[in-house]
């Protein structure tokens, strides 16, 4: 039987000395021209990003939105297999949930990826097929990093607590198999701290540290949680565009060496983020 996701993640965090999640979001409009003739440009791009960054990555996080077409799903399958061949787990950022047969179909995505993000808006039954997968990680959206997240997530309930804190408390109840984490953005550090007080033991996936300019210190201080039997605290701090497109300026000035310069810059960006986060671990 496969070990639980968060145990595997703890082993990877220790091996790489890193809590960096690299978001693999290969926007077709930004894939370099020198890869345009590849059979699957998104896969060719991701492979080079993985080659450049895997030493510094605790996890890869492809967003399903960039793969939802026939060639995209092929590219995603190749990407997941290649990342796991490098010993790096894959968290699919899909934000899925539904009811009945639909959510059971969505949960089959975990036959390929190690973990997934889910949306709690429809309640526990919409997440049950994910929660039942004891070997897989299930990251529940709680307090997201986008400005519009406050439209609903900050609403005050009759109990006086904001909705995002109720979501955190529910996720803690749903964690019967030890496979639940939360998505809590680094762009709202005070709320990140509040969620950690509510759920001391759930690992967080913390987006927003890269291009969105979130608080790296708060992301580490509040995003990581102890894992029984493990020597490291577990959690992930994600950067997508800030790593995978870091080479755009470098390639433009590199002449004939633009391809090497492009991916070298991505590796350097991942390494810098790892060092920056490790200051606070």
Buried (B, 14 or more C-beta within 10 A) or exposed (E): EEEBBBBBBBBBBBEBBBBBBBBBBBBEEEBBEEBEEBEBBBBBBBBBBBBBBBBBBBBBBBBBEBBEEEBBEBBBEBBBEBBBEEEBBBBBBBBBBBEEEEBBEBBEBBEBBBBBBBBBEEEEEBBBBBBBBEBBBBBBBBBBBEEEBBEEBBEEEEEEBBBBBBBBBBBBEBBEBBBBBBBBBBBBBEBBBBBBEBBEEBBBBBBBBBEBEBBBBBBBBBBBBBBEEBEBBBBBBBBBBBBBBBBBEBBEEBEEEBBBBBBBBBBBBBBBBBEBBEEBB
